[in-house]
């Protein structure tokens, strides 16, 4: 069994969770020198819960099916297919569809809890 950072019947402060470096592919970075970090907190059945962070800059991505809550930061997510943009800030709750091609424009380092 895999040990996870978040044990049953426990609590963590999302802003304080240490993240592992999550290098971005150079071809995905459109502008700036953003850094990315991630940590898996728990598995609930086949679902992963974790924290992800992206620094200031512009990055392209192909999404997985996930729901998320933004803990801190500010960003806009644009969709290649013309879906209306998402404006994200602390407290935003969103969902992304698997396979969606996105461009993340991060104005203030963004940290979110994801469920995927």
Backbone as JSON Lines, residues from 0, in Angstrom:
{"i":0,"aa":"X","n":[0.84,-1.17,0.0],"ca":[0.0,0.0,0.0],"c":[0.89,1.24,0.0]}
{"i":1,"aa":"X","n":[0.53,2.27,-0.77],"ca":[1.29,3.5,-0.86],"c":[0.95,4.42,0.31]}
{"i":2,"aa":"X","n":[1.96,4.97,0.95],"ca":[1.72,5.97,1.98],"c":[1.42,7.29,1.31]}
{"i":3,"aa":"X","n":[0.45,8.02,1.84],"ca":[0.1,9.33,1.32],"c":[0.29,10.36,2.41]}
{"i":4,"aa":"X","n":[0.48,11.58,1.98],"ca":[0.73,12.69,2.9],"c":[-0.46,12.95,3.81]}
{"i":5,"aa":"X","n":[-1.67,12.79,3.29],"ca":[-2.88,13.07,4.06],"c":[-3.47,11.75,4.56]}
{"i":6,"aa":"X","n":[-3.31,11.5,5.84],"ca":[-3.83,10.28,6.45],"c":[-5.33,10.43,6.71]}
{"i":7,"aa":"X","n":[-6.05,9.32,6.85],"ca":[-7.46,9.42,7.22],"c":[-7.62,10.16,8.55]}
{"i":8,"aa":"X","n":[-8.7,10.89,8.67],"ca":[-9.03,11.63,9.9],"c":[-7.94,12.63,10.27]}
{"i":9,"aa":"X","n":[-7.4,13.31,9.26],"ca":[-6.32,14.28,9.47],"c":[-6.59,15.52,8.64]}
{"i":10,"aa":"X","n":[-5.83,16.57,8.88],"ca":[-5.98,17.82,8.14],"c":[-4.6,18.38,7.82]}
{"i":11,"aa":"X","n":[-4.49,19.04,6.69],"ca":[-3.27,19.74,6.27],"c":[-3.65,21.17,5.88]}
{"i":12,"aa":"X","n":[-2.71,22.07,5.97],"ca":[-2.9,23.42,5.47],"c":[-2.33,23.47,4.06]}
{"i":13,"aa":"X","n":[-3.18,23.69,3.08],"ca":[-2.78,23.64,1.68],"c":[-1.64,24.56,1.32]}
{"i":14,"aa":"X","n":[-1.58,25.73,1.95],"ca":[-0.52,26.69,1.65],"c":[0.83,26.2,2.14]}
{"i":15,"aa":"X","n":[0.83,25.29,3.12],"ca":[2.08,24.85,3.74],"c":[2.6,23.52,3.19]}
{"i":16,"aa":"X","n":[1.85,22.86,2.32],"ca":[2.25,21.55,1.8],"c":[3.46,21.71,0.88]}
{"i":17,"aa":"X","n":[4.52,20.97,1.18],"ca":[5.73,21.0,0.34],"c":[5.45,20.23,-0.95]}
{"i":18,"aa":"X","n":[5.9,20.79,-2.07],"ca":[5.68,20.19,-3.38],"c":[6.98,19.67,-3.97]}
{"i":19,"aa":"X","n":[6.87,18.61,-4.74],"ca":[8.02,18.1,-5.5],"c":[8.09,18.87,-6.81]}
{"i":20,"aa":"X","n":[9.31,19.12,-7.28],"ca":[9.49,19.79,-8.57],"c":[8.81,18.98,-9.66]}
{"i":21,"aa":"X","n":[8.11,19.66,-10.54],"ca":[7.38,19.02,-11.64],"c":[7.8,19.73,-12.93]}
{"i":22,"aa":"X","n":[8.97,19.37,-13.49],"ca":[9.51,20.1,-14.64],"c":[8.53,20.18,-15.81]}
{"i":23,"aa":"X","n":[8.48,21.36,-16.4],"ca":[7.63,21.59,-17.57],"c":[8.43,21.28,-18.83]}
{"i":24,"aa":"X","n":[7.78,20.7,-19.82],"ca":[8.44,20.47,-21.11],"c":[8.71,21.82,-21.75]}
{"i":25,"aa":"X","n":[9.93,22.07,-22.22],"ca":[10.26,23.38,-22.81],"c":[9.29,23.82,-23.89]}
{"i":26,"aa":"X","n":[8.78,22.87,-24.69],"ca":[7.86,23.24,-25.77],"c":[6.5,23.69,-25.25]}
{"i":27,"aa":"X","n":[6.19,23.43,-23.97],"ca":[4.91,23.86,-23.39],"c":[4.98,25.26,-22.8]}
{"i":28,"aa":"X","n":[6.18,25.78,-22.58],"ca":[6.34,27.12,-22.0],"c":[6.27,28.15,-23.13]}
{"i":29,"aa":"X","n":[5.26,29.02,-23.06],"ca":[5.04,30.04,-24.08],"c":[5.74,31.34,-23.71]}
{"i":30,"aa":"X","n":[5.72,31.7,-22.42],"ca":[6.34,32.95,-21.97],"c":[6.77,32.81,-20.51]}
{"i":31,"aa":"X","n":[7.84,33.51,-20.17],"ca":[8.35,33.5,-18.82],"c":[9.15,32.25,-18.53]}
{"i":32,"aa":"X","n":[9.42,32.04,-17.25],"ca":[10.15,30.86,-16.78],"c":[9.41,30.24,-15.61]}
{"i":33,"aa":"X","n":[8.15,29.84,-15.84],"ca":[7.36,29.32,-14.72],"c":[7.9,27.99,-14.22]}
{"i":34,"aa":"X","n":[7.74,27.78,-12.92],"ca":[8.08,26.5,-12.3],"c":[6.79,25.84,-11.88]}
{"i":35,"aa":"X","n":[6.81,24.53,-11.84],"ca":[5.63,23.76,-11.44],"c":[6.02,22.79,-10.34]}
{"i":36,"aa":"X","n":[5.08,22.59,-9.42],"ca":[5.28,21.62,-8.35],"c":[4.0,20.83,-8.12]}
{"i":37,"aa":"X","n":[4.15,19.64,-7.56],"ca":[2.98,18.77,-7.36],"c":[3.26,17.82,-6.21]}
{"i":38,"aa":"X","n":[2.2,17.4,-5.54],"ca":[2.29,16.33,-4.55],"c":[0.93,15.63,-4.48]}
{"i":39,"aa":"X","n":[0.97,14.31,-4.41],"ca":[-0.24,13.53,-4.21],"c":[-0.5,13.45,-2.71]}
{"i":40,"aa":"X","n":[-1.72,13.81,-2.31],"ca":[-2.06,13.8,-0.89],"c":[-2.72,12.5,-0.45]}
{"i":41,"aa":"X","n":[-3.6,11.98,-1.31],"ca":[-4.37,10.8,-0.93],"c":[-4.97,10.14,-2.16]}
{"i":42,"aa":"X","n":[-5.28,8.87,-2.0],"ca":[-6.05,8.14,-3.01],"c":[-7.37,7.75,-2.35]}
{"i":43,"aa":"X","n":[-8.45,8.05,-3.05],"ca":[-9.79,7.68,-2.59],"c":[-10.36,6.79,-3.69]}
{"i":44,"aa":"X","n":[-10.31,5.49,-3.47],"ca":[-10.66,4.57,-4.56],"c":[-9.64,4.74,-5.68]}
{"i":45,"aa":"X","n":[-10.13,4.96,-6.9],"ca":[-9.26,5.17,-8.05],"c":[-8.96,6.65,-8.29]}
{"i":46,"aa":"X","n":[-9.38,7.5,-7.37],"ca":[-9.25,8.95,-7.53],"c":[-8.08,9.48,-6.72]}
{"i":47,"aa":"X","n":[-7.3,10.36,-7.34],"ca":[-6.16,10.99,-6.66],"c":[-6.54,12.4,-6.22]}
{"i":48,"aa":"X","n":[-6.1,12.76,-5.02],"ca":[-6.26,14.11,-4.49],"c":[-4.86,14.65,-4.26]}
{"i":49,"aa":"X","n":[-4.58,15.85,-4.76],"ca":[-3.25,16.4,-4.59],"c":[-3.24,17.91,-4.65]}
{"i":50,"aa":"X","n":[-2.05,18.46,-4.54],"ca":[-1.83,19.91,-4.66],"c":[-0.89,20.13,-5.83]}
{"i":51,"aa":"X","n":[-1.21,21.12,-6.65],"ca":[-0.42,21.47,-7.84],"c":[-0.21,22.97,-7.82]}
{"i":52,"aa":"X","n":[0.95,23.41,-8.27],"ca":[1.28,24.83,-8.3],"c":[1.98,25.16,-9.61]}
{"i":53,"aa":"X","n":[1.68,26.36,-10.13],"ca":[2.33,26.85,-11.35],"c":[2.72,28.29,-11.14]}
{"i":54,"aa":"X","n":[3.99,28.61,-11.42],"ca":[4.5,29.96,-11.26],"c":[4.09,30.88,-12.4]}
{"i":55,"aa":"X","n":[4.42,32.14,-12.23],"ca":[4.07,33.19,-13.19],"c":[4.65,32.89,-14.56]}
{"i":56,"aa":"X","n":[3.82,33.0,-15.58],"ca":[4.22,32.76,-16.95],"c":[3.04,32.25,-17.76]}
{"i":57,"aa":"X","n":[3.32,31.77,-18.96],"ca":[2.29,31.24,-19.85],"c":[2.72,29.84,-20.28]}
{"i":58,"aa":"X","n":[1.81,28.87,-20.07],"ca":[2.11,27.46,-20.33],"c":[0.94,26.81,-21.06]}
{"i":59,"aa":"X","n":[1.25,25.94,-22.02],"ca":[0.22,25.14,-22.69],"c":[0.16,23.77,-22.04]}
{"i":60,"aa":"X","n":[-1.05,23.17,-22.06],"ca":[-1.22,21.86,-21.42],"c":[-2.33,21.09,-22.12]}
{"i":61,"aa":"X","n":[-2.31,19.78,-21.95],"ca":[-3.43,18.92,-22.31],"c":[-3.97,18.37,-21.01]}
{"i":62,"aa":"X","n":[-5.23,18.63,-20.72],"ca":[-5.79,18.35,-19.41],"c":[-6.2,16.89,-19.21]}
{"i":63,"aa":"X","n":[-6.31,16.52,-17.95],"ca":[-6.95,15.27,-17.53],"c":[-8.3,15.66,-16.93]}
{"i":64,"aa":"X","n":[-9.19,14.69,-16.75],"ca":[-10.48,14.98,-16.14],"c":[-10.24,15.25,-14.66]}
{"i":65,"aa":"X","n":[-10.54,16.46,-14.24],"ca":[-10.3,16.82,-12.84],"c":[-11.24,17.93,-12.39]}
{"i":66,"aa":"X","n":[-11.47,17.95,-11.09],"ca":[-12.11,19.08,-10.42],"c":[-11.04,19.69,-9.52]}
{"i":67,"aa":"X","n":[-11.16,20.98,-9.24],"ca":[-10.13,21.63,-8.43],"c":[-10.69,22.82,-7.67]}
{"i":68,"aa":"X","n":[-9.96,23.2,-6.62],"ca":[-10.25,24.4,-5.84],"c":[-8.95,25.19,-5.76]}
{"i":69,"aa":"X","n":[-8.99,26.46,-6.16],"ca":[-7.8,27.31,-6.12],"c":[-7.59,27.79,-4.68]}
{"i":70,"aa":"X","n":[-6.4,27.56,-4.16],"ca":[-6.04,28.01,-2.82],"c":[-5.49,29.43,-2.83]}
{"i":71,"aa":"X","n":[-4.68,29.74,-3.85],"ca":[-4.06,31.06,-3.93],"c":[-3.63,31.33,-5.36]}
{"i":72,"aa":"X","n":[-3.42,32.61,-5.64],"ca":[-2.92,33.01,-6.95],"c":[-4.01,33.51,-7.87]}
{"i":73,"aa":"X","n":[-3.58,33.79,-9.1],"ca":[-4.49,34.35,-10.1],"c":[-4.03,33.93,-11.49]}
{"i":74,"aa":"X","n":[-4.97,33.45,-12.3],"ca":[-4.63,32.99,-13.65],"c":[-5.87,33.0,-14.54]}
{"i":75,"aa":"X","n":[-5.61,32.96,-15.84],"ca":[-6.65,32.76,-16.84],"c":[-6.32,31.48,-17.59]}
{"i":76,"aa":"X","n":[-7.32,30.65,-17.81],"ca":[-7.16,29.44,-18.61],"c":[-7.96,29.62,-19.89]}
{"i":77,"aa":"X","n":[-7.26,29.62,-21.02],"ca":[-7.9,29.72,-22.33],"c":[-7.93,28.34,-22.97]}
{"i":78,"aa":"X","n":[-8.99,28.07,-23.75],"ca":[-9.18,26.78,-24.39],"c":[-8.98,26.89,-25.89]}
{"i":79,"aa":"X","n":[-8.23,25.97,-26.46],"ca":[-7.94,25.98,-27.9],"c":[-9.21,25.83,-28.74]}
{"i":80,"aa":"X","n":[-10.24,25.18,-28.19],"ca":[-11.46,24.95,-28.97],"c":[-12.47,26.09,-28.88]}
{"i":81,"aa":"X","n":[-12.09,27.19,-28.22],"ca":[-12.98,28.34,-28.13],"c":[-13.91,28.34,-26.94]}
{"i":82,"aa":"X","n":[-13.86,27.31,-26.09],"ca":[-14.63,27.31,-24.85],"c":[-14.31,28.59,-24.09]}
{"i":83,"aa":"X","n":[-15.3,29.24,-23.45],"ca":[-15.01,30.47,-22.7],"c":[-13.89,30.27,-21.67]}
{"i":84,"aa":"X","n":[-13.07,31.3,-21.52],"ca":[-11.93,31.26,-20.6],"c":[-12.4,31.13,-19.15]}
{"i":85,"aa":"X","n":[-11.52,30.57,-18.33],"ca":[-11.75,30.5,-16.89],"c":[-10.88,31.55,-16.22]}
{"i":86,"aa":"X","n":[-11.46,32.38,-15.37],"ca":[-10.72,33.34,-14.56],"c":[-10.59,32.75,-13.17]}
{"i":87,"aa":"X","n":[-9.38,32.45,-12.76],"ca":[-9.13,31.76,-11.5],"c":[-8.5,32.68,-10.47]}
{"i":88,"aa":"X","n":[-8.97,32.54,-9.23],"ca":[-8.38,33.23,-8.08],"c":[-8.7,32.4,-6.84]}
{"i":89,"aa":"X","n":[-8.15,32.76,-5.71],"ca":[-8.39,31.99,-4.48],"c":[-9.89,31.8,-4.27]}
{"i":90,"aa":"X","n":[-10.29,30.56,-4.04],"ca":[-11.69,30.23,-3.83],"c":[-12.4,29.73,-5.07]}
{"i":91,"aa":"X","n":[-11.8,29.9,-6.25],"ca":[-12.44,29.4,-7.48],"c":[-12.52,27.88,-7.44]}
{"i":92,"aa":"X","n":[-13.66,27.36,-7.88],"ca":[-13.87,25.92,-8.0],"c":[-14.12,25.64,-9.47]}
{"i":93,"aa":"X","n":[-13.37,24.72,-10.05],"ca":[-13.51,24.47,-11.48],"c":[-13.41,23.0,-11.83]}
{"i":94,"aa":"X","n":[-13.64,22.75,-13.11],"ca":[-13.5,21.39,-13.63],"c":[-12.91,21.48,-15.03]}
{"i":95,"aa":"X","n":[-12.02,20.55,-15.33],"ca":[-11.4,20.45,-16.65],"c":[-11.7,19.08,-17.24]}
{"i":96,"aa":"X","n":[-11.9,19.05,-18.55],"ca":[-12.21,17.8,-19.25],"c":[-10.95,17.18,-19.82]}
{"i":97,"aa":"X","n":[-10.86,15.88,-19.75],"ca":[-9.72,15.15,-20.31],"c":[-9.58,15.5,-21.79]}
{"i":98,"aa":"X","n":[-8.34,15.78,-22.19],"ca":[-8.03,16.06,-23.59],"c":[-8.14,17.51,-23.98]}
{"i":99,"aa":"X","n":[-8.71,18.36,-23.13],"ca":[-8.82,19.78,-23.46],"c":[-7.42,20.38,-23.61]}
{"i":100,"aa":"X","n":[-7.2,21.12,-24.69],"ca":[-5.93,21.84,-24.9],"c":[-6.11,23.22,-24.32]}
{"i":101,"aa":"X","n":[-5.24,23.58,-23.39],"ca":[-5.38,24.84,-22.67],"c":[-4.09,25.65,-22.7]}
{"i":102,"aa":"X","n":[-4.26,26.95,-22.46],"ca":[-3.13,27.85,-22.23],"c":[-3.39,28.55,-20.91]}
{"i":103,"aa":"X","n":[-2.46,28.36,-19.97],"ca":[-2.55,28.95,-18.64],"c":[-1.7,30.22,-18.61]}
{"i":104,"aa":"X","n":[-2.33,31.36,-18.35],"ca":[-1.61,32.62,-18.16],"c":[-1.68,32.93,-16.67]}
{"i":105,"aa":"X","n":[-0.57,32.74,-15.99],"ca":[-0.52,32.89,-14.54],"c":[0.09,34.25,-14.2]}
{"i":106,"aa":"X","n":[-0.69,35.07,-13.51],"ca":[-0.25,36.42,-13.12],"c":[0.3,36.45,-11.7]}
{"i":107,"aa":"X","n":[-0.17,35.53,-10.87],"ca":[0.32,35.36,-9.5],"c":[0.36,33.86,-9.26]}
{"i":108,"aa":"X","n":[1.48,33.35,-8.76],"ca":[1.65,31.9,-8.6],"c":[0.36,31.24,-8.13]}
{"i":109,"aa":"X","n":[-0.08,30.25,-8.88],"ca":[-1.36,29.59,-8.65],"c":[-1.14,28.26,-7.95]}
{"i":110,"aa":"X","n":[-1.89,28.04,-6.86],"ca":[-1.85,26.77,-6.14],"c":[-3.27,26.26,-6.02]}
{"i":111,"aa":"X","n":[-3.46,24.98,-6.37],"ca":[-4.81,24.41,-6.32],"c":[-4.76,23.0,-5.74]}
{"i":112,"aa":"X","n":[-5.88,22.61,-5.14],"ca":[-6.11,21.22,-4.76],"c":[-6.89,20.6,-5.9]}
{"i":113,"aa":"X","n":[-6.42,19.47,-6.39],"ca":[-7.11,18.8,-7.5],"c":[-7.62,17.43,-7.07]}
{"i":114,"aa":"X","n":[-8.68,17.01,-7.74],"ca":[-9.26,15.68,-7.57],"c":[-9.37,15.11,-8.97]}
{"i":115,"aa":"X","n":[-8.6,14.05,-9.25],"ca":[-8.56,13.51,-10.62],"c":[-8.5,11.99,-10.61]}
